[in-house]
Amino acid sequence: MANILISGASVAGLTLAFWLREHGFAVTVVERAPSPRDGGYKIDIRGAALDVAARMGLLDEVRRHSTDMRVARFVDARGRQIGTMSAQLFGGREGDDVEIMRGDLTRLLHTAAGGGVEYVFDDSITALRETPECVEVAFAKGPARAFDLVVGADGLHSTVRALAFGEESRFVHDLGHHISIFTVPNHLGLDRTEMMYPAPGKSTGMYSTGRGDDAKAIFLFPSPVEYDRRDAVQQKKLLADLFSGQGWEVPRLLDAMWDAPDFYLDSISQVRMDRWSSGRVALVGDAAYAASPASGQGTSLALVGAYVLAGCLAEAAGDHAAGFAAYEREMRHFAEENQKLAANNLKGMVLKSAAQIRFQMLMLRLMPHLPGKDRMIERVTGPIRRAATAITIRDYRTPAS
């Protein structure tokens, strides 16, 4: 079987490593971070992705690590409650859907991939040179090596995509908003509670899963002018300026931002590509079809995409071109249906005016008493459910040699 290099040790990369190893491939994972990435924010696993987790033997552990969030509360600038809803509905979840912290899922996947996978941490790919027989790979620190195939599972700003397909500006589409998330002290004593402060054109939130003294702060806002994606200090100054003068707990959250160990700020963007492979190089997860945080489906896409890619390569029995083509045929519709969720979801995440905020809060207060409340709930959860199940997870069999 082929020797395959995966760039990126997050959800897509680790899931792909697990399934490639299961199908008998030799797998190497290179990761820029010095160790498996911890921390991160809440993520959802729905529909077909639950089936993938079950096939990996991880579903019980995933459920054991559920955030078990209980309620979402909306407040005004003075901290007065103006609306409330269940955490399940707030997250668009229903039935068997699971919410888990990204760091918990990454640890579970890393453990599951286990032995038989070579990990190269604290290094990254700097160049790819394809030959008829292999891909010659140069690394920032380690010696150059040759692999039969290379897969980029390295996220929205994929290095592999840039090297094999071209400038990211051709593929990454900003949806008009940015997001910032970081860890802060849980000074409100939140326990499995989400707090949201909607202001015209901006939203600020804070939540804790009840697993410690920390909480997460989240900021949503219109995309700013150009900034240096690698300069965290500049990004923090930008966020502080954008939210200057905001009420509720915003000043305190911004004060905590300066010492946050995991500050994150990026555009809410999607990756749209006509093809996800070029020669012996392919992409999976956000690198290929990022749906954006606004979709709520990035993690599910990563789990399902990695499973399908590994299975199609196994069925192709060494014909990577056929395997990559089958992967794109099976995943394209699923990826596009989940990307469609983002634009509509984003409208409810950042409200444009005070009038829109008042109307949304009024509807939240009235909804339990309205005769058509079930239809209103279906309008929230139905599109997500249909997108999350827009693919049939099948068994892949490696042809007998």
C-alpha positions as CSV (number, residue, x, y, z in Angstrom):
1,M,0.0,0.0,0.0
2,A,1.0,3.6,-0.6
3,N,3.0,5.7,1.8
4,I,0.9,8.8,2.6
5,L,1.9,12.1,4.2
6,I,-0.9,14.1,6.0
7,S,-0.3,17.8,6.8
8,G,-2.2,18.7,9.9
9,A,-3.0,16.9,13.1
10,S,-6.5,18.3,13.8
11,V,-9.9,16.6,13.3
12,A,-9.6,16.0,9.5
13,G,-5.9,14.9,9.7
14,L,-6.3,12.6,12.6
15,T,-9.5,11.0,11.3
16,L,-7.8,10.4,8.0
17,A,-4.7,8.9,9.7
18,F,-7.0,6.5,11.6
19,W,-8.8,5.3,8.5
20,L,-5.8,5.1,6.2
21,R,-4.1,3.0,8.8
22,E,-7.2,0.8,9.1
23,H,-7.0,0.2,5.3
24,G,-3.3,-0.8,5.5
25,F,-1.6,2.4,4.3
26,A,1.7,3.7,5.8
27,V,0.8,7.0,7.3
28,T,3.0,10.0,8.4
29,V,1.4,13.1,10.0
30,V,3.3,16.4,10.1
31,E,2.0,19.1,12.4
32,R,3.3,22.7,12.9
33,A,2.5,22.7,16.6
34,P,4.9,21.0,19.1
35,S,2.2,18.5,20.3
36,P,-1.4,17.6,19.6
37,R,-3.5,20.8,19.7
38,D,-5.4,21.3,22.9
39,G,-8.0,23.9,23.8
40,G,-10.3,25.4,21.2
41,Y,-14.0,26.1,21.3
42,K,-17.3,24.1,21.3
43,I,-17.9,22.1,18.1
44,D,-20.9,20.0,17.0
45,I,-21.0,16.4,15.6
46,R,-24.2,15.6,13.7
47,G,-25.8,13.3,11.2
48,A,-23.4,11.3,9.1
49,A,-20.5,12.4,11.3
50,L,-22.0,10.5,14.2
51,D,-21.9,7.4,12.1
52,V,-18.2,7.9,11.4
53,A,-17.5,8.4,15.1
54,A,-19.4,5.1,15.8
55,R,-17.4,3.2,13.2
56,M,-14.2,4.4,14.9
57,G,-15.5,3.1,18.2
58,L,-15.5,6.6,19.6
59,L,-19.1,7.6,19.9
60,D,-19.5,6.6,23.6
61,E,-16.4,8.6,24.5
62,V,-17.6,11.5,22.5
63,R,-20.9,11.5,24.3
64,R,-19.1,11.2,27.7
65,H,-17.2,14.4,26.8
66,S,-20.3,16.2,25.8
67,T,-20.4,19.9,27.0
68,D,-23.9,19.3,28.4
69,M,-24.7,22.9,27.9
70,R,-28.1,23.8,29.4
71,V,-29.2,27.3,28.5
72,A,-28.4,30.4,26.4
73,R,-29.2,33.8,27.9
74,F,-29.3,37.1,26.1
75,V,-28.6,40.3,27.9
76,D,-28.5,44.0,27.2
77,A,-25.7,46.5,27.8
78,R,-26.6,46.7,31.5
79,G,-26.6,42.9,31.9
80,R,-30.3,42.6,32.2
81,Q,-31.8,39.4,30.7
82,I,-33.8,40.1,27.6
83,G,-34.2,36.6,26.2
84,T,-33.5,32.9,26.8
85,M,-33.5,29.6,24.9
86,S,-32.3,26.1,25.4
87,A,-28.7,25.4,24.6
88,Q,-29.8,22.7,22.1
89,L,-31.9,25.0,20.1
90,F,-29.3,27.8,20.3
91,G,-26.8,25.4,18.8
92,G,-29.3,24.0,16.2
93,R,-29.0,20.6,17.7
94,E,-31.6,17.9,18.0
95,G,-31.8,14.2,18.7
96,D,-28.5,12.5,18.9
97,D,-26.4,15.5,18.0
98,V,-23.4,16.0,20.3
99,E,-21.5,19.2,21.3
100,I,-17.9,18.6,22.5
101,M,-14.8,20.8,23.0
102,R,-12.4,20.7,20.1
103,G,-9.5,19.8,22.3
104,D,-11.4,16.8,23.8
105,L,-12.2,15.5,20.3
106,T,-8.6,16.0,19.1
107,R,-7.3,13.9,22.1
108,L,-9.8,11.2,21.4
109,L,-8.8,11.0,17.7
110,H,-5.1,11.1,18.5
111,T,-5.5,8.2,20.9
112,A,-7.6,6.2,18.4
113,A,-5.1,6.6,15.6
114,G,-2.5,5.3,18.0
115,G,0.4,3.1,17.0
116,G,1.2,2.5,13.4
117,V,1.1,6.2,12.6
118,E,4.3,8.3,12.4
119,Y,4.0,11.8,13.9
120,V,6.3,14.6,13.1
121,F,5.5,17.5,15.4
122,D,7.0,21.0,15.4
123,D,7.6,21.0,11.6
124,S,5.8,22.0,8.4
125,I,5.9,21.5,4.7
126,T,7.8,24.2,2.7
127,A,7.8,22.7,-0.8
128,L,6.3,20.0,-2.9
129,R,7.8,18.5,-6.1
130,E,5.8,15.9,-7.9
131,T,7.4,13.2,-10.0
132,P,5.8,10.4,-12.0
133,E,6.5,8.1,-9.0
134,C,6.1,10.2,-5.9
135,V,6.0,13.6,-4.2
136,E,9.2,15.0,-3.0
137,V,8.5,17.0,0.2
138,A,10.8,19.6,1.8
139,F,10.3,20.5,5.5
140,A,11.1,23.6,7.5
141,K,13.3,21.6,9.9
142,G,13.5,18.0,9.0
143,P,15.2,16.4,6.0
144,A,13.4,16.1,2.7
145,R,11.5,12.9,2.1
146,A,9.4,11.3,-0.7
147,F,5.8,10.0,-0.3
148,D,3.5,8.3,-2.7
149,L,0.7,10.8,-1.9
150,V,0.3,14.0,0.1
151,V,-2.9,15.2,1.7
152,G,-3.5,18.7,3.0
153,A,-5.6,18.7,6.2
154,D,-4.1,22.0,7.3
155,G,-7.1,24.2,7.6
156,L,-8.5,27.4,6.1
157,H,-5.0,28.8,5.4
158,S,-3.7,25.6,4.0
159,T,0.0,25.5,3.0
160,V,-0.5,22.4,0.9
161,R,-3.3,24.1,-1.0
162,A,-1.1,27.1,-1.7
163,L,1.8,25.0,-2.9
164,A,-0.3,22.6,-5.0
165,F,-3.2,24.8,-6.2
166,G,-2.1,28.4,-6.0
167,E,-2.9,31.6,-4.0
168,E,-5.5,31.3,-1.3
169,S,-7.2,34.4,-2.5
170,R,-8.6,32.3,-5.4
171,F,-10.3,29.9,-3.0
172,V,-11.0,31.6,0.4
173,H,-14.2,33.6,0.3
174,D,-14.9,36.0,3.3
175,L,-18.5,36.0,4.3
176,G,-18.3,39.5,5.5
177,H,-17.6,38.9,9.2
178,H,-14.8,38.0,11.6
179,I,-14.7,35.9,14.7
180,S,-12.5,36.0,17.8
181,I,-12.4,33.4,20.5
182,F,-10.1,33.1,23.5
183,T,-10.0,31.8,27.1
184,V,-10.9,34.1,30.0
185,P,-11.5,33.7,33.7
186,N,-15.0,32.5,34.5
187,H,-15.7,35.6,36.6
188,L,-19.5,35.2,36.1
189,G,-19.5,31.7,37.6
190,L,-21.2,30.3,34.5
191,D,-22.1,26.6,34.6
192,R,-23.0,25.1,31.2
193,T,-24.5,28.4,30.3
194,E,-24.0,30.6,27.3
195,M,-24.3,34.4,27.6
196,M,-24.9,36.6,24.6
197,Y,-24.9,40.3,24.3
198,P,-26.2,41.4,20.9
199,A,-25.5,44.9,19.8
200,P,-26.2,46.4,16.3
201,G,-23.7,44.9,13.9
202,K,-21.7,43.1,16.7
203,S,-22.2,40.3,19.1
204,T,-20.3,39.3,22.2
205,G,-20.6,36.1,24.1
206,M,-19.2,34.1,27.0
207,Y,-19.7,30.5,27.9
208,S,-18.4,27.8,30.3
209,T,-19.0,24.1,30.1
210,G,-18.7,23.8,33.9
211,R,-15.4,21.9,33.6
212,G,-13.2,24.4,35.4
213,D,-12.5,28.0,36.3
214,D,-12.1,29.1,32.7
215,A,-14.6,30.3,30.2
216,K,-14.5,31.3,26.5
217,A,-15.1,34.7,25.2
218,I,-16.4,35.1,21.6
219,F,-16.7,38.2,19.5
220,L,-18.5,38.5,16.1
221,F,-18.2,41.6,14.0
222,P,-18.1,42.9,10.4
223,S,-14.8,42.1,8.6
224,P,-12.3,44.8,9.4
225,V,-9.7,46.5,7.1
226,E,-6.6,44.6,6.2
227,Y,-4.5,43.3,9.1
228,D,-1.5,41.0,9.6
229,R,-2.8,37.5,10.2
230,R,0.5,36.6,12.0
231,D,0.6,39.6,14.3
232,A,-1.5,38.7,17.4
233,V,-0.7,42.0,19.1
234,Q,-2.1,44.0,16.2
235,Q,-5.2,41.8,16.1
236,K,-5.8,42.4,19.8
237,K,-5.5,46.1,19.3
238,L,-7.9,45.9,16.4
239,L,-10.5,44.0,18.5
240,A,-10.1,46.4,21.5
241,D,-10.7,49.4,19.2
242,L,-13.7,47.8,17.4
243,F,-15.5,47.0,20.7
244,S,-14.5,50.1,22.6
245,G,-17.4,51.6,24.4
246,Q,-19.5,48.5,24.4
247,G,-21.5,47.6,27.5
248,W,-22.2,44.4,29.5
249,E,-18.9,42.6,30.3
250,V,-17.1,43.6,27.2
251,P,-14.4,45.8,28.9
252,R,-13.6,43.0,31.3
253,L,-13.3,40.4,28.6
254,L,-11.1,42.7,26.5
255,D,-8.8,43.2,29.6
256,A,-8.5,39.5,29.9
257,M,-7.7,39.2,26.2
258,W,-4.2,40.5,26.6
259,D,-3.1,37.5,28.7
260,A,-5.2,34.9,26.9
261,P,-2.9,31.9,25.9
262,D,-5.1,30.9,23.0
263,F,-6.2,34.1,21.3
264,Y,-7.8,33.5,17.9
265,L,-9.1,35.9,15.3
266,D,-9.9,35.2,11.7
267,S,-12.5,35.8,9.0
268,I,-15.7,33.7,8.8
269,S,-14.8,32.3,5.4
270,Q,-15.5,29.4,3.1
271,V,-13.2,27.5,0.8
272,R,-14.7,26.9,-2.7
273,M,-12.7,24.9,-5.2
274,D,-13.6,23.2,-8.5
275,R,-11.4,20.2,-7.6
276,W,-9.8,18.9,-4.4
277,S,-6.9,17.0,-6.0
278,S,-4.0,17.7,-8.3
279,G,-1.8,14.8,-9.3
280,R,-0.6,13.1,-6.2
281,V,-1.8,15.8,-3.8
282,A,-5.3,16.1,-2.3
283,L,-7.1,18.2,0.3
284,V,-9.6,17.3,3.0
285,G,-11.6,19.2,5.7
286,D,-11.3,23.0,5.9
287,A,-8.4,23.0,3.4
288,A,-10.8,21.8,0.7
289,Y,-14.3,22.9,1.7
290,A,-14.4,25.0,4.8
291,A,-18.0,25.8,5.6
292,S,-17.1,28.4,8.2
293,P,-18.0,28.6,11.9
294,A,-21.3,30.1,10.9
295,S,-22.4,26.7,9.4
296,G,-21.8,24.7,12.6
297,Q,-20.7,21.9,10.3
298,G,-17.0,22.2,9.9
299,T,-16.2,19.3,12.3
300,S,-18.8,17.0,10.7
301,L,-17.4,17.8,7.3
302,A,-13.9,16.9,8.5
303,L,-14.9,13.6,10.0
304,V,-17.0,12.5,7.0
305,G,-14.5,13.8,4.4
306,A,-11.6,12.0,5.9
307,Y,-13.6,8.7,6.2
308,V,-14.7,9.0,2.5
309,L,-11.2,9.9,1.2
310,A,-9.5,7.0,3.0
311,G,-12.2,4.6,1.8
312,C,-12.0,5.7,-1.8
313,L,-8.3,5.4,-1.9
314,A,-8.5,1.9,-0.4
315,E,-11.1,0.8,-3.0
316,A,-8.9,2.2,-5.8
317,A,-6.2,-0.3,-4.9
318,G,-3.2,2.0,-5.7
319,D,-4.8,4.1,-8.4
320,H,-4.8,7.4,-6.7
321,A,-6.4,9.3,-9.6
322,A,-9.4,7.0,-9.4
323,G,-9.5,7.3,-5.6
324,F,-9.4,11.0,-5.6
325,A,-12.1,11.3,-8.3
326,A,-14.4,9.0,-6.4
327,Y,-13.8,11.0,-3.2
328,E,-14.9,14.2,-5.0
329,R,-18.0,12.5,-6.5
330,E,-19.1,11.3,-3.1
331,M,-18.3,14.4,-1.1
332,R,-19.2,17.3,-3.4
333,H,-22.9,17.4,-2.7
334,F,-22.5,17.0,1.0
335,A,-19.9,19.7,1.2
336,E,-22.0,22.2,-0.8
337,E,-25.2,21.5,1.2
338,N,-23.4,22.2,4.4
339,Q,-21.8,25.4,3.1
340,K,-25.3,26.7,2.2
341,L,-26.1,26.9,5.9
342,A,-23.6,29.6,6.7
343,A,-25.2,32.7,5.1
344,N,-28.6,32.2,6.8
345,N,-27.1,31.3,10.2
346,L,-24.9,34.3,10.1
347,K,-27.9,36.6,9.8
348,G,-29.1,35.4,13.2
349,M,-25.7,35.5,14.8
350,V,-25.0,39.2,14.1
351,L,-28.1,41.5,13.9
352,K,-27.8,44.7,12.0
353,S,-30.0,47.0,14.1
354,A,-31.5,47.7,17.5
355,A,-35.0,47.0,15.9
356,Q,-33.9,43.5,14.7
357,I,-32.6,42.8,18.2
358,R,-35.8,43.8,19.9
359,F,-37.8,41.7,17.4
360,Q,-35.7,38.6,17.9
361,M,-35.9,38.9,21.7
362,L,-39.7,39.4,21.5
363,M,-40.0,36.2,19.4
364,L,-37.9,34.3,21.9
365,R,-40.2,35.4,24.7
366,L,-43.4,34.6,22.8
367,M,-42.3,31.3,21.2
368,P,-43.2,29.0,24.1
369,H,-46.8,30.3,23.9
370,L,-47.3,30.3,20.1
371,P,-49.4,27.6,18.5
372,G,-46.8,27.3,15.6
373,K,-43.7,27.0,17.9
374,D,-42.9,23.5,16.4
375,R,-42.8,25.0,13.0
376,M,-40.5,27.8,14.2
377,I,-38.1,25.3,15.8
378,E,-38.2,23.2,12.5
379,R,-37.1,26.3,10.7
380,V,-34.0,26.4,12.8
381,T,-33.1,22.7,13.1
382,G,-34.5,21.4,9.8
383,P,-32.0,22.8,7.4
384,I,-29.1,21.7,9.6
385,R,-30.5,18.2,9.9
386,R,-31.0,17.8,6.2
387,A,-27.5,19.1,5.4
388,A,-25.9,16.9,8.1
389,T,-27.5,13.8,6.6
390,A,-27.0,14.7,2.9
391,I,-24.7,11.7,2.4
392,T,-25.0,8.0,2.9
393,I,-22.1,6.5,4.8
394,R,-21.2,3.3,3.2
395,D,-18.7,0.5,4.0
396,Y,-15.4,0.6,2.0
397,R,-13.6,-2.6,1.2
398,T,-10.0,-2.9,0.3
399,P,-9.8,-5.1,-2.9
400,A,-8.0,-8.3,-2.4
401,S,-4.4,-8.1,-3.5
